């Protein structure tokens, strides 16, 4: 060993030759070169160490390995001497020692130390290394578990050389095992369990890269999953501990992304997850770190990050590449890129930045849109201020300058679309105006393409729009005039351009360009109509003018969008445009309302009724078209369903429109019967009548309720159906006949509802109870009471509901007139008895809404004093006693009440209250409301208080049925109820019906449902009116009880009342 350390083995070969005579030396060298003989000392050394290497004594083996180490590392060992050792199978001996060592130190380290000294370029050694490759894998598993094991880099280097020189040597199982070991090393390194020096980290990443390039890796099923974890650990370790190692991690990340795009991979889903993981690492970890640490890292690292991101972007149209592009754009990547140029203004950095930005533009706009940036990358400056300076120059047909200006406009356009400003808007606006002014000749002559002009338009509108919002700065009227002229005269395609929302708003606020904007809207309508949806021309459609954008313009009302749509519709109609153009505009308006129902207000303010009337009148040939007619009817229906009544101001237009619609309806019904268009029109007429209750569209409503043809058609249809008797049960909403009947009944209901507003002094409500043979002084829509009774008795559930609502509205109108004019009831008693018989039979009906309507009708009739119910025997009827007894049972002892009545006591309350209000209360009422029953009802009242129950107790109080203790208990229960109402006021807000927009004539169910909702919400039978009715009934009870017990110690009651009120209540 001493000889080896002193280099005598290395010099021995030369000394032997130098000691010979010249002719002997030449002969010896020639003999050696011919391979006939070997230098005695080197060959003897190789033979001498074989025995000790195979010794069973580990110490002998270690000493021998140390001898070999000194022999090879002394620096004088020639390639021939190393070759002799390889050819004498010393390398094979070393691998055999590793195989038999059971991975025990220090034998392992000594062997690897020696193997690492053999030159990897030596072909003979590489062949031996390949043979020994399987031995290295368990050795790596061993040394990887020991922190900072000195043999780690040696083992990794040998494995890397082996798989690099001979990729086929690694089987799929070898690759999976190596990947598992390397992944575990990175995981433990990040977790702090083991350390890893920079060389080892580099080798781990390099081996992973080599493994991914081996063809057999495509069959490794778990490689993608292991790679996911390895990437996370490698990148996060670099970012958290040593950013200097980041380039190695990025190298592995790029190779991993390439691996996922290879064909014939073992698991496509795993590769997809790996791609997603790679992009997630970039967006969630590398990008945030890069944005924060950019001022502290060197140029090579910056270039490495940019190159990695760019590599993924170049994989477009991968979904992951698009996702990365979106995240970069949302992270102010343009500003960050020019920040890199400011820190490192080198040609290499400039080239990388502009190429990457061009790829971003490709993904955003599609169709290689970033090519202008690539063409001008060599000539573009690194400072944004210099970019703006170049933009403002006159190009004078300078191709290089024109190329730069096109690239600058493109970069500004895309960056501003994502609110990533390279300079302040004032500077950009000034440069844009200068560009427009100095290059106006080229602009007017068409020397600048339309795509570039759309970018100019977007930037100009955006800058002007932001100025309007934030501050006012002077601008060039001449530049504005030129730009508007181009928009008017050129073939600009605004609907297909990418444009910032602020720019869109500003453009639609300019009255000077209403005409070209109207034309652009027509182009959009044509495209939207032909494609069904907005065409996605770009890779990213987040900044195109679609229906959503137009809807937002209309609903905001601070621009001319709504007015332009109305003007366009009128213009097309008056000019006799093609039917499909008119239909397209009508459908667009309907879609706007579908997106924002509140847009109906703006459309009505800008004369939508007059525009529709123009379509109907001046395009009579088109209006007869089924497609156009349906589109118009759907639009009117949606407007009237969503508009606020106060916005309906064009009474004359609506009058003419309703008249025209009725005139078209009647002949169609007589010829074809009731079809979907006809029923939709009936729904529209019902909505007009509904709005007239709010003192709008009065004249239009009059024209509907007094239209003789409509009255005749409705009466004949209803009379024919009502005569069917028991067969009426088949006329439900699921049949065409039932649907027709329900719509006509709804129209009749709304006509009754609007009569107080439309004909307050003219109409005599009592004529509705006359015989059908009696001539009416005023002809209005009138379904006779006996037809309503037939429909209620024999009809389907929905028919019963609407017919009972009509009858209730009729009786309410008669009562209203009697009270207002103090009239006597003029009605044949037999008619009323017939009506009451039908009503009494529906008190226990399954649909509580029908039962409520019938009970309210009965309560109204019972309240007509001149009928003398006591004499008629109605109040003594056993049926009424049954109703009251069942109600008391349901409220006092719910478990003993009839199953069909347990949840339907509310309607019966109104009949009971009416009986209690009779001049002479039936004697059996006191038997039913005995002390025990009243006490039980009050006890249950604490659990559930409804307006009907409070109404009942108020009537009982007025009739003297309550004792003092009853009143005290009621006051206590109602005080607690009122306190709960104050504390939970937000929780008990009544749900509002959400009207679904009708998009086709097949959606008549939606129209019918909405009309029924309106009917029930307006009807006095609405049983779900929320806390308001309960609060009102409670206050009236308190008022009545205070008067009733004024002789008793009321101070206690009043103190309790005041104490339970909130401190900020105005009533205190």
Secondary structure, DSSP 8 states (H G I E B T S, - for coil): -HHHHTTHHHHHHHHHHHTS-HHHHHHHHHHHHTTS---HHHHHHHHHHHHHHT-S-HHHHHHHHHHHHHHHHSS---HHHHHHHHHTTHHHHHHHHHHHTTT-TTHHHHHHHHHTTS-TT-HHHHHHHHHTHHHHHHHHHHHHTSTT-TTHHHHHHHHHHHHHH-GGGS-HHHHHHHHHHHHHHHHHHHHTSS---HHHHHHHHHHHHHHHHSGGGGG-TTHHHHHHHHHHHHHHHHHHT-GGGHHHHHHHHHHHHHHHT-SS-S-HHHHHHHHHHHHHHIIIIIHHHHHHHTTTS-HHHHHHHHHHHHHHHTTTT-HHHHHHHHHHHHTTHHHHHHHHHHH---HHHHHHHHHHHHHHHHHHH-TTTTHHHHHHTTT--SSHHHHHHHHTS--TT-HHHHHHHHHHHHHHHHHHHTT--SS-HHHHHHHHHHHHHHTHHHHHHT-S-HHHHHHHHHHHHHHHHHHHHH------HHHHHHHHHHHHHS---GGGSB--HHHHHHHHT-GGGHHHHHHHHHHHHHHHHHHSS----SS--TTB--HHHHHHHHHH-SSSHHHHHHHHHHHHHHTT--HHHHHHHHHHHHHHHHH-TTHHHHHHHTTHHHHHHHHHHHTHHHHTSHHHHHHHHHHHHHHHHHS-GGG---HHHHHHHHHHHHHHHHHHHHHH-S-HHHHHHHHHHHHHHHHHTTT-SHHHHHHHHT-HHHHHHHHHHHHHHHTTGGGGGG-STTSHHHHHHHHHHHHHHHHHHHHHHHSTTT--GGGGGS-TTS--SS------HHHHHHHHHHS-HHHHHHHHHHHHHHHHHHHHHHHHHT------HHHHHHHHHHHHTTTT-SSHHHHHHHHHHHHHHHT-GGG-HHHHTSTT-HHHHHHHHHHHHHHH-GGGS-TTTTT-HHHHHHHHHHHHTSSS--THHHHHT-HHHHHHHHHHHTT---HHHHHHHHHHHHTT---HHHHHHHHHHHHHHHHHHHHTTTTT-----------SGGGHHHHHHHHHHHHHHHSTT-S--THHHHHHHHHHHHHHHHHHTTTS-HHHHHHHHHHTS-TT-TT-
